[in-house]
Amino acid sequence: MLGETARTWLQRWDRQQERYSPDLEERFQVVIDIVGRSLERDGTAARPLLVDLGCGTGSLTTRLARAFPRADTVGVDADPLLLGLAEEAVTGTDIRLLARDLTAPGWADEIGPAPWDAAV
């Protein structure tokens, strides 16, 4: 689902979400600020591991990766359609996307060693 069609659907999704939550960007920024303060406080490794649980289309995932370019950023979701859109959103980045059911045993096995530096 990559390409122009995916970009169009991704833009439509983002516009729809903004209608439901007009302060969405501010909420994203609060999450990013909290992650940043946590990383500063903990003095994390050179490449912190950030995990976006239920990443959907990757809206927050991509913002986290931009805010923390040294981080290893992983988006996890079970919805194949939303992950297809997320693939378009993360094109050209180092973001990893994983199709996982968060209720299934072992869903976190491929993400990376625990404890993660942040999970949102």
C-alpha positions as CSV (number, residue, x, y, z in Angstrom):
1,M,0.0,0.0,0.0
2,L,3.0,2.3,-0.4
3,G,3.0,5.3,-2.6
4,E,0.6,8.0,-3.5
5,T,-2.5,6.2,-2.4
6,A,-1.0,5.5,1.0
7,R,0.1,9.1,1.4
8,T,-3.5,10.3,0.5
9,W,-5.0,7.9,3.1
10,L,-2.4,8.9,5.7
11,Q,-3.3,12.6,5.2
12,R,-7.0,11.8,5.5
13,W,-6.4,9.8,8.6
14,D,-4.4,12.7,10.2
15,R,-7.1,15.2,9.3
16,Q,-9.8,13.0,10.8
17,Q,-7.8,12.5,14.0
18,E,-7.3,16.3,14.3
19,R,-11.1,16.8,14.2
20,Y,-11.6,14.3,17.0
21,S,-8.8,15.8,19.1
22,P,-8.1,19.4,18.0
23,D,-5.2,19.6,20.5
24,L,-3.5,16.4,19.1
25,E,-0.2,18.2,18.3
26,E,0.0,19.6,21.8
27,R,-0.6,16.1,23.3
28,F,2.1,14.7,21.1
29,Q,4.5,17.5,22.2
30,V,3.7,16.7,25.9
31,V,4.6,13.0,25.3
32,I,7.8,14.1,23.5
33,D,8.7,16.5,26.4
34,I,8.2,13.8,29.0
35,V,10.3,11.3,27.1
36,G,13.0,13.9,26.7
37,R,13.1,14.7,30.4
38,S,13.1,11.0,31.2
39,L,16.1,10.4,28.9
40,E,17.9,13.4,30.4
41,R,17.2,12.3,34.0
42,D,18.2,8.6,33.4
43,G,21.3,9.5,31.4
44,T,20.4,6.8,28.9
45,A,22.8,5.0,26.5
46,A,24.1,6.6,23.3
47,R,21.2,5.0,21.4
48,P,18.1,4.9,23.6
49,L,15.2,2.5,22.7
50,L,11.8,4.1,22.3
51,V,8.7,2.0,21.7
52,D,5.4,3.3,20.5
53,L,2.7,0.7,21.6
54,G,-0.3,0.8,19.3
55,C,1.4,3.1,16.9
56,G,-1.4,3.0,14.3
57,T,-0.3,5.1,11.3
58,G,2.9,6.2,13.0
59,S,2.0,9.8,13.7
60,L,3.6,9.8,17.2
61,T,6.3,7.3,16.1
62,T,7.7,9.6,13.4
63,R,7.6,12.6,15.7
64,L,9.5,10.7,18.4
65,A,12.1,9.7,15.8
66,R,12.5,13.4,14.7
67,A,12.8,14.6,18.2
68,F,15.3,12.0,19.2
69,P,17.3,11.2,16.1
70,R,19.9,9.1,18.0
71,A,17.2,6.8,19.3
72,D,16.2,3.4,18.0
73,T,12.5,3.9,17.5
74,V,10.0,1.0,17.1
75,G,6.3,1.2,16.4
76,V,4.1,-1.8,17.3
77,D,0.5,-2.4,16.2
78,A,-1.7,-5.3,15.3
79,D,-3.8,-3.6,12.6
80,P,-2.4,-4.4,9.1
81,L,-4.1,-1.4,7.4
82,L,-2.8,1.1,9.9
83,L,0.7,-0.4,9.7
84,G,0.5,-0.2,5.9
85,L,-0.1,3.5,6.3
86,A,2.7,3.7,8.9
87,E,5.1,2.1,6.4
88,E,4.6,5.1,4.2
89,A,5.0,7.5,7.1
90,V,8.4,6.0,8.1
91,T,9.8,5.6,4.6
92,G,13.3,6.9,4.5
93,T,13.8,6.6,8.3
94,D,15.4,4.0,10.6
95,I,12.1,3.4,12.4
96,R,11.2,-0.2,12.7
97,L,7.5,-1.3,12.6
98,L,6.3,-4.6,14.0
99,A,3.0,-6.3,13.5
100,R,2.2,-7.7,16.9
101,D,-0.9,-8.4,19.0
102,L,-0.1,-6.8,22.4
103,T,-2.3,-9.4,24.1
104,A,-0.3,-12.4,22.8
105,P,2.5,-13.9,24.8
106,G,6.0,-13.0,23.6
107,W,4.9,-10.0,21.6
108,A,7.9,-8.0,22.7
109,D,10.6,-10.5,21.9
110,E,11.8,-8.8,18.7
111,I,11.8,-5.2,20.0
112,G,15.0,-5.2,21.9
113,P,16.4,-5.8,25.4
114,A,14.4,-4.7,28.3
115,P,14.1,-2.4,30.0
116,W,13.3,0.0,27.2
117,D,14.2,3.7,27.7
118,A,10.6,4.8,26.9
119,A,7.3,3.2,26.0
120,V,4.4,5.4,24.9
